Amino acid sequence: MSKWENSISYPDFHRLILFSDFFNVSLDGFMKGEQIVISHL
């Protein structure tokens, strides 16, 4: 598990924005986990 998953450290704010854009969810939804992300591989 990563340091982020273990609550040891957190990614920088810019990276969080990139993640939320990649998964097409709001930053608030991404951080709170209120939206379901469906991956299309």
PDB file of N, H, CA, C and O in Angstrom:
ATOM      1  N   MET A   1       0.839  -1.183   0.000  1.00  0.00           N
ATOM      2  CA  MET A   1       0.000   0.000   0.000  1.00  0.00           C
ATOM      3  C   MET A   1       0.883   1.244   0.000  1.00  0.00           C
ATOM      4  O   MET A   1       2.009   1.232   0.496  1.00  0.00           O
ATOM      5  N   SER A   2       0.343   2.308  -0.566  1.00  0.00           N
ATOM      6  H   SER A   2      -0.572   2.318  -0.969  1.00  0.00           H
ATOM      7  CA  SER A   2       1.103   3.549  -0.642  1.00  0.00           C
ATOM      8  C   SER A   2       1.036   4.326   0.665  1.00  0.00           C
ATOM      9  O   SER A   2       0.209   4.042   1.533  1.00  0.00           O
ATOM     10  N   LYS A   3       1.913   5.306   0.791  1.00  0.00           N
ATOM     11  H   LYS A   3       2.584   5.538   0.086  1.00  0.00           H
ATOM     12  CA  LYS A   3       1.895   6.166   1.976  1.00  0.00           C
ATOM     13  C   LYS A   3       0.567   6.913   2.074  1.00  0.00           C
ATOM     14  O   LYS A   3       0.065   7.164   3.170  1.00  0.00           O
ATOM     15  N   TRP A   4       0.001   7.266   0.913  1.00  0.00           N
ATOM     16  H   TRP A   4       0.408   7.062   0.023  1.00  0.00           H
ATOM     17  CA  TRP A   4      -1.276   7.976   0.898  1.00  0.00           C
ATOM     18  C   TRP A   4      -2.375   7.065   1.446  1.00  0.00           C
ATOM     19  O   TRP A   4      -3.188   7.500   2.262  1.00  0.00           O
ATOM     20  N   GLU A   5      -2.405   5.820   1.008  1.00  0.00           N
ATOM     21  H   GLU A   5      -1.744   5.467   0.345  1.00  0.00           H
ATOM     22  CA  GLU A   5      -3.422   4.870   1.474  1.00  0.00           C
ATOM     23  C   GLU A   5      -3.268   4.559   2.961  1.00  0.00           C
ATOM     24  O   GLU A   5      -4.247   4.228   3.630  1.00  0.00           O
ATOM     25  N   ASN A   6      -2.049   4.664   3.479  1.00  0.00           N
ATOM     26  H   ASN A   6      -1.254   4.933   2.936  1.00  0.00           H
ATOM     27  CA  ASN A   6      -1.801   4.397   4.893  1.00  0.00           C
ATOM     28  C   ASN A   6      -1.862   5.655   5.757  1.00  0.00           C
ATOM     29  O   ASN A   6      -1.542   5.604   6.944  1.00  0.00           O
ATOM     30  N   SER A   7      -2.265   6.774   5.177  1.00  0.00           N
ATOM     31  H   SER A   7      -2.525   6.815   4.212  1.00  0.00           H
ATOM     32  CA  SER A   7      -2.377   8.065   5.878  1.00  0.00           C
ATOM     33  C   SER A   7      -1.053   8.527   6.488  1.00  0.00           C
ATOM     34  O   SER A   7      -1.042   9.192   7.524  1.00  0.00           O
ATOM     35  N   ILE A   8       0.058   8.174   5.846  1.00  0.00           N
ATOM     36  H   ILE A   8       0.050   7.634   5.005  1.00  0.00           H
ATOM     37  CA  ILE A   8       1.370   8.627   6.295  1.00  0.00           C
ATOM     38  C   ILE A   8       1.702   9.968   5.649  1.00  0.00           C
ATOM     39  O   ILE A   8       2.281  10.846   6.288  1.00  0.00           O
ATOM     40  N   SER A   9       1.331  10.123   4.377  1.00  0.00           N
ATOM     41  H   SER A   9       0.860   9.410   3.857  1.00  0.00           H
ATOM     42  CA  SER A   9       1.520  11.375   3.660  1.00  0.00           C
ATOM     43  C   SER A   9       0.394  11.506   2.640  1.00  0.00           C
ATOM     44  O   SER A   9      -0.376  10.573   2.417  1.00  0.00           O
ATOM     45  N   TYR A  10       0.317  12.670   2.034  1.00  0.00           N
ATOM     46  H   TYR A  10       0.943  13.429   2.215  1.00  0.00           H
ATOM     47  CA  TYR A  10      -0.749  12.951   1.075  1.00  0.00           C
ATOM     48  C   TYR A  10      -0.165  13.550  -0.190  1.00  0.00           C
ATOM     49  O   TYR A  10       0.862  14.227  -0.132  1.00  0.00           O
ATOM     50  N   PRO A  11      -0.800  13.315  -1.337  1.00  0.00           N
ATOM     51  CA  PRO A  11      -0.296  13.907  -2.582  1.00  0.00           C
ATOM     52  C   PRO A  11      -0.507  15.419  -2.565  1.00  0.00           C
ATOM     53  O   PRO A  11      -1.360  15.930  -1.839  1.00  0.00           O
ATOM     54  N   ASP A  12       0.277  16.121  -3.371  1.00  0.00           N
ATOM     55  H   ASP A  12       0.970  15.705  -3.961  1.00  0.00           H
ATOM     56  CA  ASP A  12       0.116  17.567  -3.440  1.00  0.00           C
ATOM     57  C   ASP A  12      -1.218  17.913  -4.115  1.00  0.00           C
ATOM     58  O   ASP A  12      -1.816  17.080  -4.796  1.00  0.00           O
ATOM     59  N   PHE A  13      -1.662  19.132  -3.915  1.00  0.00           N
ATOM     60  H   PHE A  13      -1.177  19.809  -3.362  1.00  0.00           H
ATOM     61  CA  PHE A  13      -2.968  19.565  -4.405  1.00  0.00           C
ATOM     62  C   PHE A  13      -3.076  19.457  -5.920  1.00  0.00           C
ATOM     63  O   PHE A  13      -4.116  19.052  -6.439  1.00  0.00           O
ATOM     64  N   HIS A  14      -2.022  19.810  -6.628  1.00  0.00           N
ATOM     65  H   HIS A  14      -1.177  20.139  -6.207  1.00  0.00           H
ATOM     66  CA  HIS A  14      -2.031  19.729  -8.093  1.00  0.00           C
ATOM     67  C   HIS A  14      -2.287  18.296  -8.558  1.00  0.00           C
ATOM     68  O   HIS A  14      -3.038  18.075  -9.508  1.00  0.00           O
ATOM     69  N   ARG A  15      -1.672  17.337  -7.897  1.00  0.00           N
ATOM     70  H   ARG A  15      -1.062  17.517  -7.125  1.00  0.00           H
ATOM     71  CA  ARG A  15      -1.851  15.932  -8.264  1.00  0.00           C
ATOM     72  C   ARG A  15      -3.296  15.485  -8.003  1.00  0.00           C
ATOM     73  O   ARG A  15      -3.853  14.711  -8.781  1.00  0.00           O
ATOM     74  N   LEU A  16      -3.896  15.963  -6.925  1.00  0.00           N
ATOM     75  H   LEU A  16      -3.443  16.592  -6.293  1.00  0.00           H
ATOM     76  CA  LEU A  16      -5.295  15.622  -6.637  1.00  0.00           C
ATOM     77  C   LEU A  16      -6.216  16.130  -7.738  1.00  0.00           C
ATOM     78  O   LEU A  16      -7.160  15.444  -8.130  1.00  0.00           O
ATOM     79  N   ILE A  17      -5.944  17.319  -8.230  1.00  0.00           N
ATOM     80  H   ILE A  17      -5.177  17.876  -7.911  1.00  0.00           H
ATOM     81  CA  ILE A  17      -6.738  17.874  -9.329  1.00  0.00           C
ATOM     82  C   ILE A  17      -6.583  17.015 -10.580  1.00  0.00           C
ATOM     83  O   ILE A  17      -7.564  16.733 -11.267  1.00  0.00           O
ATOM     84  N   LEU A  18      -5.350  16.598 -10.877  1.00  0.00           N
ATOM     85  H   LEU A  18      -4.552  16.827 -10.319  1.00  0.00           H
ATOM     86  CA  LEU A  18      -5.125  15.733 -12.039  1.00  0.00           C
ATOM     87  C   LEU A  18      -5.875  14.409 -11.900  1.00  0.00           C
ATOM     88  O   LEU A  18      -6.474  13.931 -12.864  1.00  0.00           O
ATOM     89  N   PHE A  19      -5.846  13.818 -10.710  1.00  0.00           N
ATOM     90  H   PHE A  19      -5.359  14.206  -9.927  1.00  0.00           H
ATOM     91  CA  PHE A  19      -6.579  12.567 -10.479  1.00  0.00           C
ATOM     92  C   PHE A  19      -8.079  12.756 -10.683  1.00  0.00           C
ATOM     93  O   PHE A  19      -8.723  11.937 -11.338  1.00  0.00           O
ATOM     94  N   SER A  20      -8.636  13.826 -10.128  1.00  0.00           N
ATOM     95  H   SER A  20      -8.113  14.491  -9.596  1.00  0.00           H
ATOM     96  CA  SER A  20     -10.078  14.047 -10.255  1.00  0.00           C
ATOM     97  C   SER A  20     -10.459  14.285 -11.711  1.00  0.00           C
ATOM     98  O   SER A  20     -11.512  13.829 -12.157  1.00  0.00           O
ATOM     99  N   ASP A  21      -9.609  14.998 -12.459  1.00  0.00           N
ATOM    100  H   ASP A  21      -8.753  15.368 -12.097  1.00  0.00           H
ATOM    101  CA  ASP A  21      -9.866  15.194 -13.888  1.00  0.00           C
ATOM    102  C   ASP A  21      -9.784  13.875 -14.647  1.00  0.00           C
ATOM    103  O   ASP A  21     -10.618  13.601 -15.509  1.00  0.00           O
ATOM    104  N   PHE A  22      -8.791  13.066 -14.333  1.00  0.00           N
ATOM    105  H   PHE A  22      -8.114  13.288 -13.632  1.00  0.00           H
ATOM    106  CA  PHE A  22      -8.614  11.782 -15.016  1.00  0.00           C
ATOM    107  C   PHE A  22      -9.838  10.890 -14.828  1.00  0.00           C
ATOM    108  O   PHE A  22     -10.293  10.254 -15.780  1.00  0.00           O
ATOM    109  N   PHE A  23     -10.376  10.839 -13.608  1.00  0.00           N
ATOM    110  H   PHE A  23     -10.007  11.356 -12.836  1.00  0.00           H
ATOM    111  CA  PHE A  23     -11.535   9.997 -13.318  1.00  0.00           C
ATOM    112  C   PHE A  23     -12.859  10.708 -13.575  1.00  0.00           C
ATOM    113  O   PHE A  23     -13.927  10.137 -13.355  1.00  0.00           O
ATOM    114  N   ASN A  24     -12.786  11.965 -14.044  1.00  0.00           N
ATOM    115  H   ASN A  24     -11.918  12.428 -14.222  1.00  0.00           H
ATOM    116  CA  ASN A  24     -13.969  12.744 -14.405  1.00  0.00           C
ATOM    117  C   ASN A  24     -14.954  12.865 -13.243  1.00  0.00           C
ATOM    118  O   ASN A  24     -16.157  12.665 -13.410  1.00  0.00           O
ATOM    119  N   VAL A  25     -14.426  13.197 -12.062  1.00  0.00           N
ATOM    120  H   VAL A  25     -13.449  13.359 -11.925  1.00  0.00           H
ATOM    121  CA  VAL A  25     -15.256  13.455 -10.887  1.00  0.00           C
ATOM    122  C   VAL A  25     -14.814  14.783 -10.287  1.00  0.00           C
ATOM    123  O   VAL A  25     -13.693  15.233 -10.525  1.00  0.00           O
ATOM    124  N   SER A  26     -15.678  15.401  -9.522  1.00  0.00           N
ATOM    125  H   SER A  26     -16.589  15.036  -9.329  1.00  0.00           H
ATOM    126  CA  SER A  26     -15.298  16.645  -8.868  1.00  0.00           C
ATOM    127  C   SER A  26     -14.216  16.365  -7.835  1.00  0.00           C
ATOM    128  O   SER A  26     -14.083  15.240  -7.352  1.00  0.00           O
ATOM    129  N   LEU A  27     -13.453  17.381  -7.503  1.00  0.00           N
ATOM    130  H   LEU A  27     -13.560  18.295  -7.894  1.00  0.00           H
ATOM    131  CA  LEU A  27     -12.411  17.214  -6.491  1.00  0.00           C
ATOM    132  C   LEU A  27     -13.031  16.829  -5.158  1.00  0.00           C
ATOM    133  O   LEU A  27     -12.486  15.994  -4.437  1.00  0.00           O
ATOM    134  N   ASP A  28     -14.154  17.426  -4.830  1.00  0.00           N
ATOM    135  H   ASP A  28     -14.596  18.104  -5.416  1.00  0.00           H
ATOM    136  CA  ASP A  28     -14.857  17.099  -3.590  1.00  0.00           C
ATOM    137  C   ASP A  28     -15.320  15.642  -3.602  1.00  0.00           C
ATOM    138  O   ASP A  28     -15.138  14.923  -2.619  1.00  0.00           O
ATOM    139  N   GLY A  29     -15.907  15.216  -4.692  1.00  0.00           N
ATOM    140  H   GLY A  29     -16.055  15.800  -5.490  1.00  0.00           H
ATOM    141  CA  GLY A  29     -16.355  13.828  -4.807  1.00  0.00           C
ATOM    142  C   GLY A  29     -15.194  12.852  -4.784  1.00  0.00           C
ATOM    143  O   GLY A  29     -15.299  11.764  -4.218  1.00  0.00           O
ATOM    144  N   PHE A  30     -14.089  13.239  -5.397  1.00  0.00           N
ATOM    145  H   PHE A  30     -14.003  14.123  -5.857  1.00  0.00           H
ATOM    146  CA  PHE A  30     -12.909  12.378  -5.408  1.00  0.00           C
ATOM    147  C   PHE A  30     -12.355  12.194  -4.003  1.00  0.00           C
ATOM    148  O   PHE A  30     -12.016  11.077  -3.613  1.00  0.00           O
ATOM    149  N   MET A  31     -12.262  13.264  -3.248  1.00  0.00           N
ATOM    150  H   MET A  31     -12.538  14.172  -3.565  1.00  0.00           H
ATOM    151  CA  MET A  31     -11.689  13.196  -1.906  1.00  0.00           C
ATOM    152  C   MET A  31     -12.629  12.521  -0.909  1.00  0.00           C
ATOM    153  O   MET A  31     -12.181  11.802  -0.016  1.00  0.00           O
ATOM    154  N   LYS A  32     -13.929  12.755  -1.062  1.00  0.00           N
ATOM    155  H   LYS A  32     -14.293  13.339  -1.787  1.00  0.00           H
ATOM    156  CA  LYS A  32     -14.891  12.170  -0.126  1.00  0.00           C
ATOM    157  C   LYS A  32     -15.373  10.797  -0.558  1.00  0.00           C
ATOM    158  O   LYS A  32     -15.974  10.073   0.236  1.00  0.00           O
ATOM    159  N   GLY A  33     -15.116  10.427  -1.813  1.00  0.00           N
ATOM    160  H   GLY A  33     -14.627  11.015  -2.458  1.00  0.00           H
ATOM    161  CA  GLY A  33     -15.522   9.111  -2.298  1.00  0.00           C
ATOM    162  C   GLY A  33     -17.020   8.979  -2.467  1.00  0.00           C
ATOM    163  O   GLY A  33     -17.572   7.890  -2.313  1.00  0.00           O
ATOM    164  N   GLU A  34     -17.688  10.090  -2.786  1.00  0.00           N
ATOM    165  H   GLU A  34     -17.239  10.975  -2.912  1.00  0.00           H
ATOM    166  CA  GLU A  34     -19.141  10.068  -2.904  1.00  0.00           C
ATOM    167  C   GLU A  34     -19.627   9.636  -4.283  1.00  0.00           C
ATOM    168  O   GLU A  34     -20.813   9.362  -4.462  1.00  0.00           O
ATOM    169  N   GLN A  35     -18.739   9.572  -5.244  1.00  0.00           N
ATOM    170  H   GLN A  35     -17.774   9.795  -5.099  1.00  0.00           H
ATOM    171  CA  GLN A  35     -19.127   9.179  -6.583  1.00  0.00           C
ATOM    172  C   GLN A  35     -18.489   7.838  -6.919  1.00  0.00           C
ATOM    173  O   GLN A  35     -17.385   7.531  -6.470  1.00  0.00           O
ATOM    174  N   ILE A  36     -19.191   7.053  -7.706  1.00  0.00           N
ATOM    175  H   ILE A  36     -20.088   7.303  -8.071  1.00  0.00           H
ATOM    176  CA  ILE A  36     -18.654   5.760  -8.133  1.00  0.00           C
ATOM    177  C   ILE A  36     -17.878   5.972  -9.429  1.00  0.00           C
ATOM    178  O   ILE A  36     -18.387   6.574 -10.375  1.00  0.00           O
ATOM    179  N   VAL A  37     -16.661   5.478  -9.465  1.00  0.00           N
ATOM    180  H   VAL A  37     -16.248   4.989  -8.697  1.00  0.00           H
ATOM    181  CA  VAL A  37     -15.831   5.589 -10.644  1.00  0.00           C
ATOM    182  C   VAL A  37     -15.853   4.233 -11.341  1.00  0.00           C
ATOM    183  O   VAL A  37     -15.524   3.209 -10.743  1.00  0.00           O
ATOM    184  N   ILE A  38     -16.246   4.241 -12.615  1.00  0.00           N
ATOM    185  H   ILE A  38     -16.513   5.073 -13.101  1.00  0.00           H
ATOM    186  CA  ILE A  38     -16.299   3.013 -13.396  1.00  0.00           C
ATOM    187  C   ILE A  38     -15.197   3.068 -14.447  1.00  0.00           C
ATOM    188  O   ILE A  38     -15.142   3.999 -15.250  1.00  0.00           O
ATOM    189  N   SER A  39     -14.338   2.087 -14.438  1.00  0.00           N
ATOM    190  H   SER A  39     -14.383   1.331 -13.785  1.00  0.00           H
ATOM    191  CA  SER A  39     -13.232   2.035 -15.380  1.00  0.00           C
ATOM    192  C   SER A  39     -13.653   1.269 -16.624  1.00  0.00           C
ATOM    193  O   SER A  39     -14.238   0.191 -16.528  1.00  0.00           O
ATOM    194  N   HIS A  40     -13.357   1.820 -17.779  1.00  0.00           N
ATOM    195  H   HIS A  40     -12.882   2.696 -17.857  1.00  0.00           H
ATOM    196  CA  HIS A  40     -13.632   1.161 -19.054  1.00  0.00           C
ATOM    197  C   HIS A  40     -12.302   0.777 -19.670  1.00  0.00           C
ATOM    198  O   HIS A  40     -11.662   1.587 -20.341  1.00  0.00           O
ATOM    199  N   LEU A  41     -11.889  -0.454 -19.443  1.00  0.00           N
ATOM    200  H   LEU A  41     -12.408  -1.112 -18.898  1.00  0.00           H
ATOM    201  CA  LEU A  41     -10.594  -0.909 -19.975  1.00  0.00           C
ATOM    202  C   LEU A  41     -10.775  -1.604 -21.286  1.00  0.00           C
ATOM    203  O   LEU A  41      -9.800  -2.055 -21.885  1.00  0.00           O
TER     204      LEU A  41
END
